[in-house]
């Protein structure tokens, strides 16, 4: 099919290059089938080929440029759409949160004198439970919308398809659910779900169709493959990070570090462009809506840490010094330990939910979400009213205009519950504000927070956020972790200032504490460092943030994995790590492969294909032919077997000719070893090509095997010698391709030639992507089971293969970096001996095989 398309493309190109009225050269006349009688000169053959090749190359270059242009447009559209999604979430979260806090805050201020706090508590509880109820109901509609979505997107980019993870219905439930979950007062963030939402936009927008809404379907023949879809999902995930934190470079690095297993240089530039588009789209609209200054670009992301700056004229103030690095290292150790504890508790909670909550009716999950909401609301209200201390408010008169404006903005969000005379309630200021505002308070509030208040806030927030992550609502973990760590860092700063009288900048310690705890929970290094630097807009924080994150990761890795990896493991997703352990190189491909193969022949009857597809769940099948001693007798007895044997002969002859040409080129090498090898192979080369070469290549090991016809499909009743007969490997064909061929009736009768079989184009084969028809939906009454299907035009004739003696590390790197789903194991004579899938490369499987290897030794 590809050859036919290439030839058609070449003909079209020739027609474009050569107009009818123009004088043609001799080679052009020859290509068009015309000759000149008065032309005596005959040009060499290579000149004809060069013109034809030039036309083909010109056609392919024009097609590639159009393909790339469309890809750039779609990448820009994904970035803009993700930015608008963030704008939608941020607008309604701010609207609902301001409405709730203004209503309840005013009620508390009035009730502080009249003594009716119970009414204020009921108001807050009612609003929060209504919001959380809506969010939880949306998750019941689409269960994969729960959580942050980062583990699922990380698994998808690693090469694992999770059903429904990038569907439009998931997007609607995720976006709507997260704004109600955040407005409902749960200790969750909207930044993690933004990554999932961006990935869904990247997956769905280039397809121009929807499974949820059947009427959304446009004919768009481009990007109909898993590889293209994975690239767009990478760009969408990066755009989600960029929109959440205003960090386009950090988003690109996040997609590279945490997500994509398969990366190329061209993708980097597209992902960065997509992240920039998302950041500046969100910045443009937020700046215009909030400040009425369209085009000013003052709010780059949903979460902005503000400007860290000392007061002008204060020469004793430094953001950080070399002495502070020692404290940063210790904070990194503490963050790693606390992060490991957080992950351990959350893992036990997740296991409990999987055993006792998820198997029950769905409304049990709803009740759990409402229970968490009720407890969280009670803690917020009681702690704000009873546990807070009245602290003096620092005046902003002596500050510069920039610093003063920052302090005025911070002071405008303080809470004065039961505090008077220019004082504020420090606990209520942290609990009775949106999480982003609380982070700003810890980073930039010049007034001191009570150490007792900070410690209580950290403990309460730690356990409640740990309990909340995993309930049936869309929930992010970035902001709760940052807020927990920021309170811990501000506590360290207060201790150093009050007890040791050190001249330090409290905001820096709050930032480092936030980085330490977040790094201890998620175990990210490169991307998180850049995200925090871009969020603070302060490059001088690069070194302390990087050191803190590295120490936190190393400390946490002593005890357990990151929170996202833990949840991936609990879901049973076969995630492939970056590399295997050195000890695994004691294993080879033959040790981990699956030798029990289910395969098809180049020419196979419909009844065999239907039987194979209905009795197996494999996504790809090797296309093979058997090696027999008496092939001439088989060719006389059965047309179907004769077609298969002729295909094998042509394949073997092609391989033999290629090997002979390679040997001829090797003779020019200076190495005597290569010349000797080539001489040994050419010394036995027969004078007569064709059948003699074929017989020479087929004279290998032969084992007795029964008279098995391709009419029969592999079954469980086969004997060992039937299962492991010598099979010449020709290619791989996918399950979806076989089902499409059967549905479209691509076959030929036994008394016909395979050339009479209808041909499907590439667009016809991928028309139903990504939801291909199922074999069980096939109407067998429309098919003649004795008809034959020629699968050779549709199979992949040159997939990646490995030798049985290849070490596991090489197999792992090839499988992961090239984004493979199936890796055939082929011996030196072209026979397939096994196949390797993702399951064979998981850490648990390799450990079991290594243990078996040691027992055998």
Beta strands, then each sheet from edge to edge (+ up, - down):
strand 1: 390-392
strand 2: 423-425
strand 3: 599-601
strand 4: 603-605
strand 5: 620-626
strand 6: 727-734
strand 7: 788-790
strand 8: 801-802
strand 9: 822-826
strand 10: 832-837
sheet 1: 1+ 2-
sheet 2: 3+ 5+ 6-
sheet 3: 4+ 7-
sheet 4: 8+ 9+ 10-
end
